[in-house]
Amino acid sequence: MRVLVAESEGRIVAGGLFFRDGCSVMYWHGASDREYSHLFASRSVVDEAIRWACDTGAEFLNFGGSAGLASLEQFKSAWGARPELNWSFEWTNPVWQRLSRLKPAIGSLIPHRKN
């Protein structure tokens, strides 16, 4: 995992969280300060992530989903990204499911202090 940041005059103006995921690097989340958008700092962050992906032998950088946001899709396409189907794995622990159902009942048995 890497947290990459872009700074201007000692202030963090953009950043991103990237994970090494098998044969790829996954762009998990990014943010930038709109006040510094004229610096295009998020582009520097992505550029460094691509360099890291190349250095580690990754086959591609996975930008993740865009949730149908046109501006985000445009940003990603500027890097040569294209939509691809991506797998998702979810698993729920049955023990935690049962415990979460019991939580209201257990909470009602605990006396609450009044301030």
N, C-alpha and C positions, 0 to 999 in steps of 0.2 A: 504494500500500500504506500502511496505517496500523497502528501499534501503539498501542492505547489502554490506559491503565491507570487504576485507581482507587486512591487513597491514603487512608490514615487515620493521622493523627498522624505523617506523614512516612514511613510504611511502605506499600509496594505490597501491596495485599490482593487484587487481581484484575487481569486483563488479557486482551486478545484481539488477534489478528492478523487484519486484514481486507484484502481485495484488491478493487480496482475491476476488474470483469470484464465488459467490454462494457456491456450495459444494466443490470447489477446490481452489488451489492457482495457479495462472498463472505466469510462468516465462516469462516476457515480453522482457527483453534484458539483456545481460551480456557482459562484456569485461574484458580482462586481459592484463597485460604487459608481452610480450613475453620474455623480459629480465629476468623475474622471473618465467618462466615456470617450472623450476626445483623444485619450492615450491608447485606446484599443488594447487595454491590459489583458482582457480575457483571451485575446488572440495569442499573446505571449505565453500565457499559461497553457493553452492547448498546444502551441508549438513545442514547448518543453515536454509535454506529455507524449507527443509523437516521437520526439527524440529519445525519451526514455523507453518507449515501446520498441523502437528500432534497436537501441542498445541492448535490450533484454531478449531480442530475437522474437518478439511478438509478431504474429502474422497480420494483425490489424488492430486498430483502435476502435472499440465499441463505444459510440456516442450515447447509447441508450435511447429510450423512447422520447418522443417529442410531444406527446399528449395532444397532437393535433394543432399545436401552436405554430402558426405560419412563420413568425419571426425566428423561432428556434429552429425550425426545419431549414429556413434560409441560411442561418448561421452555420449549421452543420453541413449543408450542401456546399458552402464556400470552401470547405476542406476536402471536398470530393466524396463526402459521405452519401450513402444511398440507403433507402429503407430495406431492411432485411427482417425476416422472421427471427425471433429470439425465443429461446426456451425459458421457461420459468418453473421453478420447483418450490412447492410449498408443502410443509409438513407441520401438523399440529400434534403436540404431545398429549395423548389421551389423559394422562395423570393431571396435567395442568388444566385441561378442559373440565374434568370433574371437580377439581378444587375451586375453579372460578365459579362454578354453579353453586358451590357451598358457601362462597364468600358472603352473600347477603345474610344467610342463616347464622353463620358464625359471628358476623358483625353485630347482629341483634342480641347476641348473648353477652357481649362485652359491655360493661357499664361505661357510660360516657360521663366525663367530668363537666360540670357547669362552671363557667368563668364568673 
